[in-house]
Amino acid sequence: MAEPTPRVKLPKSVEAGVPFTVKTRITHPMHTGERHDSDGELVPRRIINRFVVSYGGEVAIAVDLEPAVSADPYIQFEMAVPESGLLEFQWVDDDGSVYSLQKHVDVD
């Protein structure tokens, strides 16, 4: 499997305190642990089980994901920030891997 690749799309700039849309996606197969490979062996469960977004060092959103989520999970949400700052995104895999991405949000 290729290394999971996280992506985030933000507006170029936002207004202080006004909600804006954040779109995220990570390439990941999301194996449920219920499929078999070509040799008939069970493919071990491996999913992104947690997604966390922090702003200014505080958690802004946290989501627990379940095996029913499709491959390449896409998460979209609204949020507002009071000033320009750094958004930190983390996707946590069953195998303990953590995939991170940081994006700066600019407030007009």
PyRosetta script that sets phi, psi and omega in degrees:
from pyrosetta import init, pose_from_sequence

init()
pose = pose_from_sequence("MAEPTPRVKLPKSVEAGVPFTVKTRITHPMHTGERHDSDGELVPRRIINRFVVSYGGEVAIAVDLEPAVSADPYIQFEMAVPESGLLEFQWVDDDGSVYSLQKHVDVD")
pose.set_psi(1, 137.3)
pose.set_omega(1, 175.7)
pose.set_phi(2, -68.2)
pose.set_psi(2, 155.3)
pose.set_omega(2, 178.9)
pose.set_phi(3, -60.3)
pose.set_psi(3, 129.4)
pose.set_omega(3, 176.1)
pose.set_phi(4, -54.6)
pose.set_psi(4, 138.1)
pose.set_omega(4, -177.4)
pose.set_phi(5, -120.8)
pose.set_psi(5, 112.7)
pose.set_omega(5, 177.9)
pose.set_phi(6, -84.2)
pose.set_psi(6, 146.6)
pose.set_omega(6, 176.0)
pose.set_phi(7, -137.5)
pose.set_psi(7, 146.3)
pose.set_omega(7, 179.0)
pose.set_phi(8, -138.7)
pose.set_psi(8, 137.8)
pose.set_omega(8, 176.7)
pose.set_phi(9, -121.9)
pose.set_psi(9, 125.0)
pose.set_omega(9, 178.2)
pose.set_phi(10, -124.7)
pose.set_psi(10, 157.6)
pose.set_omega(10, 171.1)
pose.set_phi(11, -64.5)
pose.set_psi(11, 155.7)
pose.set_omega(11, 178.9)
pose.set_phi(12, -62.7)
pose.set_psi(12, -35.9)
pose.set_omega(12, 175.0)
pose.set_phi(13, -152.9)
pose.set_psi(13, 158.2)
pose.set_omega(13, -178.2)
pose.set_phi(14, -134.9)
pose.set_psi(14, 167.6)
pose.set_omega(14, 175.0)
pose.set_phi(15, -96.3)
pose.set_psi(15, 142.7)
pose.set_omega(15, 179.7)
pose.set_phi(16, -57.6)
pose.set_psi(16, 127.8)
pose.set_omega(16, 176.3)
pose.set_phi(17, 76.7)
pose.set_psi(17, -0.6)
pose.set_omega(17, -179.1)
pose.set_phi(18, -100.7)
pose.set_psi(18, 127.7)
pose.set_omega(18, -179.2)
pose.set_phi(19, -60.2)
pose.set_psi(19, 142.6)
pose.set_omega(19, 175.9)
pose.set_phi(20, -136.1)
pose.set_psi(20, 162.3)
pose.set_omega(20, -176.6)
pose.set_phi(21, -92.7)
pose.set_psi(21, 133.6)
pose.set_omega(21, 174.2)
pose.set_phi(22, -114.8)
pose.set_psi(22, 128.4)
pose.set_omega(22, 178.8)
pose.set_phi(23, -117.8)
pose.set_psi(23, 129.6)
pose.set_omega(23, -179.8)
pose.set_phi(24, -131.8)
pose.set_psi(24, 152.1)
pose.set_omega(24, 175.1)
pose.set_phi(25, -154.4)
pose.set_psi(25, 144.8)
pose.set_omega(25, 172.9)
pose.set_phi(26, -131.5)
pose.set_psi(26, 132.9)
pose.set_omega(26, 176.3)
pose.set_phi(27, -75.1)
pose.set_psi(27, 121.5)
pose.set_omega(27, -176.8)
pose.set_phi(28, -166.0)
pose.set_psi(28, 136.4)
pose.set_omega(28, -175.7)
pose.set_phi(29, -73.0)
pose.set_psi(29, -21.4)
pose.set_omega(29, 179.5)
pose.set_phi(30, 53.2)
pose.set_psi(30, 60.9)
pose.set_omega(30, 176.7)
pose.set_phi(31, -69.5)
pose.set_psi(31, 125.6)
pose.set_omega(31, -175.4)
pose.set_phi(32, -81.9)
pose.set_psi(32, -14.4)
pose.set_omega(32, -176.1)
pose.set_phi(33, 87.0)
pose.set_psi(33, 8.5)
pose.set_omega(33, -178.0)
pose.set_phi(34, -117.2)
pose.set_psi(34, -2.6)
pose.set_omega(34, -179.9)
pose.set_phi(35, -96.9)
pose.set_psi(35, 159.5)
pose.set_omega(35, 177.2)
pose.set_phi(36, -114.2)
pose.set_psi(36, 147.3)
pose.set_omega(36, 177.1)
pose.set_phi(37, -83.4)
pose.set_psi(37, -174.0)
pose.set_omega(37, -176.6)
pose.set_phi(38, -66.2)
pose.set_psi(38, -19.5)
pose.set_omega(38, 177.4)
pose.set_phi(39, -92.0)
pose.set_psi(39, 2.6)
pose.set_omega(39, -180.0)
pose.set_phi(40, 85.3)
pose.set_psi(40, 2.9)
pose.set_omega(40, 179.5)
pose.set_phi(41, -82.3)
pose.set_psi(41, 144.7)
pose.set_omega(41, 178.5)
pose.set_phi(42, -69.1)
pose.set_psi(42, 129.2)
pose.set_omega(42, 176.6)
pose.set_phi(43, -80.3)
pose.set_psi(43, 121.0)
pose.set_omega(43, -177.0)
pose.set_phi(44, -59.9)
pose.set_psi(44, 148.2)
pose.set_omega(44, 177.1)
pose.set_phi(45, -61.5)
pose.set_psi(45, 134.0)
pose.set_omega(45, 174.2)
pose.set_phi(46, -154.7)
pose.set_psi(46, 103.1)
pose.set_omega(46, 180.0)
pose.set_phi(47, -130.9)
pose.set_psi(47, 158.9)
pose.set_omega(47, 166.4)
pose.set_phi(48, -75.6)
pose.set_psi(48, 114.1)
pose.set_omega(48, -174.4)
pose.set_phi(49, -102.6)
pose.set_psi(49, -10.1)
pose.set_omega(49, -179.8)
pose.set_phi(50, -149.2)
pose.set_psi(50, 140.1)
pose.set_omega(50, 177.4)
pose.set_phi(51, -131.3)
pose.set_psi(51, 126.7)
pose.set_omega(51, -176.7)
pose.set_phi(52, -133.8)
pose.set_psi(52, 135.9)
pose.set_omega(52, 174.6)
pose.set_phi(53, -121.2)
pose.set_psi(53, 129.2)
pose.set_omega(53, 178.3)
pose.set_phi(54, -119.0)
pose.set_psi(54, 147.3)
pose.set_omega(54, 176.3)
pose.set_phi(55, -134.8)
pose.set_psi(55, 126.2)
pose.set_omega(55, 180.0)
pose.set_phi(56, 60.9)
pose.set_psi(56, 30.9)
pose.set_omega(56, 178.5)
pose.set_phi(57, 81.2)
pose.set_psi(57, 0.0)
pose.set_omega(57, 179.6)
pose.set_phi(58, -115.9)
pose.set_psi(58, 144.0)
pose.set_omega(58, -180.0)
pose.set_phi(59, -67.1)
pose.set_psi(59, 125.4)
pose.set_omega(59, 177.6)
pose.set_phi(60, -97.2)
pose.set_psi(60, -34.9)
pose.set_omega(60, 177.8)
pose.set_phi(61, -152.9)
pose.set_psi(61, 141.3)
pose.set_omega(61, 175.2)
pose.set_phi(62, -138.8)
pose.set_psi(62, 132.1)
pose.set_omega(62, -176.7)
pose.set_phi(63, -130.9)
pose.set_psi(63, 131.1)
pose.set_omega(63, 171.6)
pose.set_phi(64, -96.1)
pose.set_psi(64, 124.7)
pose.set_omega(64, -178.5)
pose.set_phi(65, -101.2)
pose.set_psi(65, 149.5)
pose.set_omega(65, -177.9)
pose.set_phi(66, -116.2)
pose.set_psi(66, 165.0)
pose.set_omega(66, -178.1)
pose.set_phi(67, -58.9)
pose.set_psi(67, -20.2)
pose.set_omega(67, -179.2)
pose.set_phi(68, -71.8)
pose.set_psi(68, -10.2)
pose.set_omega(68, 178.5)
pose.set_phi(69, -72.3)
pose.set_psi(69, 136.7)
pose.set_omega(69, -176.5)
pose.set_phi(70, -70.4)
pose.set_psi(70, 168.4)
pose.set_omega(70, 175.1)
pose.set_phi(71, -58.3)
pose.set_psi(71, 153.9)
pose.set_omega(71, 179.0)
pose.set_phi(72, 54.1)
pose.set_psi(72, 60.0)
pose.set_omega(72, -174.7)
pose.set_phi(73, -56.0)
pose.set_psi(73, 132.7)
pose.set_omega(73, 179.1)
pose.set_phi(74, -111.9)
pose.set_psi(74, 125.9)
pose.set_omega(74, 178.8)
pose.set_phi(75, -127.6)
pose.set_psi(75, 127.1)
pose.set_omega(75, 177.9)
pose.set_phi(76, -124.6)
pose.set_psi(76, 137.5)
pose.set_omega(76, 179.0)
pose.set_phi(77, -153.2)
pose.set_psi(77, 166.0)
pose.set_omega(77, 177.1)
pose.set_phi(78, -105.9)
pose.set_psi(78, 144.4)
pose.set_omega(78, 173.7)
pose.set_phi(79, -153.6)
pose.set_psi(79, 164.8)
pose.set_omega(79, 176.9)
pose.set_phi(80, -132.7)
pose.set_psi(80, 147.9)
pose.set_omega(80, 177.1)
pose.set_phi(81, -129.7)
pose.set_psi(81, 150.0)
pose.set_omega(81, -178.7)
pose.set_phi(82, -81.5)
pose.set_psi(82, -22.7)
pose.set_omega(82, -177.2)
pose.set_phi(83, -158.1)
pose.set_psi(83, 169.1)
pose.set_omega(83, 177.9)
pose.set_phi(84, -58.5)
pose.set_psi(84, 145.4)
pose.set_omega(84, 179.9)
pose.set_phi(85, -177.5)
pose.set_psi(85, -176.4)
pose.set_omega(85, -176.0)
pose.set_phi(86, -100.6)
pose.set_psi(86, 128.6)
pose.set_omega(86, 172.2)
pose.set_phi(87, -99.9)
pose.set_psi(87, 129.9)
pose.set_omega(87, 178.8)
pose.set_phi(88, -113.6)
pose.set_psi(88, 126.5)
pose.set_omega(88, -177.4)
pose.set_phi(89, -112.9)
pose.set_psi(89, 136.4)
pose.set_omega(89, 176.7)
pose.set_phi(90, -136.2)
pose.set_psi(90, 134.3)
pose.set_omega(90, 173.9)
pose.set_phi(91, -116.7)
pose.set_psi(91, 125.9)
pose.set_omega(91, -177.2)
pose.set_phi(92, -108.8)
pose.set_psi(92, 127.1)
pose.set_omega(92, -177.6)
pose.set_phi(93, -94.8)
pose.set_psi(93, 154.3)
pose.set_omega(93, 176.3)
pose.set_phi(94, -55.2)
pose.set_psi(94, -32.6)
pose.set_omega(94, -177.2)
pose.set_phi(95, -80.3)
pose.set_psi(95, 5.0)
pose.set_omega(95, 178.4)
pose.set_phi(96, 94.8)
pose.set_psi(96, -9.1)
pose.set_omega(96, 178.7)
pose.set_phi(97, -67.4)
pose.set_psi(97, 144.1)
pose.set_omega(97, 176.0)
pose.set_phi(98, -124.6)
pose.set_psi(98, 125.0)
pose.set_omega(98, 178.8)
pose.set_phi(99, -107.3)
pose.set_psi(99, 125.6)
pose.set_omega(99, -173.8)
pose.set_phi(100, -123.9)
pose.set_psi(100, 153.5)
pose.set_omega(100, 175.9)
pose.set_phi(101, -151.3)
pose.set_psi(101, 141.4)
pose.set_omega(101, 177.3)
pose.set_phi(102, -120.1)
pose.set_psi(102, 139.2)
pose.set_omega(102, 177.1)
pose.set_phi(103, -136.6)
pose.set_psi(103, 137.7)
pose.set_omega(103, 177.1)
pose.set_phi(104, -89.6)
pose.set_psi(104, 133.4)
pose.set_omega(104, 176.8)
pose.set_phi(105, -106.7)
pose.set_psi(105, 128.3)
pose.set_omega(105, -178.6)
pose.set_phi(106, -101.8)
pose.set_psi(106, 124.6)
pose.set_omega(106, 176.7)
pose.set_phi(107, -98.5)
pose.set_psi(107, 130.1)
pose.set_omega(107, 178.4)
pose.set_phi(108, -67.5)
pose.dump_pdb("model.pdb")
